Amino acid sequence: MNNIQTVEGRLADLEKRVSALEKNATIDKDSSQQTEPIKSKSAKEFLLEKDPKNDMQRTLYLSYWLEKIQGIEAFNVNDLREAFRSARVPVPKNLNDKVNKNISKGYLMDVEADKSGKKMWVLTATGESYVETATDDQK
């Protein structure tokens, strides 16, 4: 077999492989699979959608955003401050007070402190449910 035949054979093989890959990459519109990753909502978009009425609700909703949308398992006061800044909303003067009010309502709970000794929190099932089902009369 000469070099031209070898190259032609390899080219035909590569064309078949590329064709198969393209076929597998094309997903039927009715399929539940998606070709592009879902873009997560920004903190600002999330707050605009939920329309919290006060700093306590904003703290809860941004806690939800950190956990459920950003994938942070447990968050601290610095994470919350950064979420407020990301949402372009003024950080409450006493953010820890807003967290404590959410804890007293059963929406957040303490977890072990992080390595720097800062308190860490997570959403409770009640807090998740509140954010996911909040209606205008609950706000």
Secondary structure, 3 states (H helix, E strand, C coil): CCHHHHHHHHHHHHHHHHHHHHHHHCCCCCCCCCCCCCCCCCHHHHHHHHCCCCHHHHHHHHHHHHHHHCCCCCECHHHHHHHHHHCCCCCCCCHHHHHHHHHHCCCEEEECCCCCCCCEEEECHHHHHHHHHCCCCCC
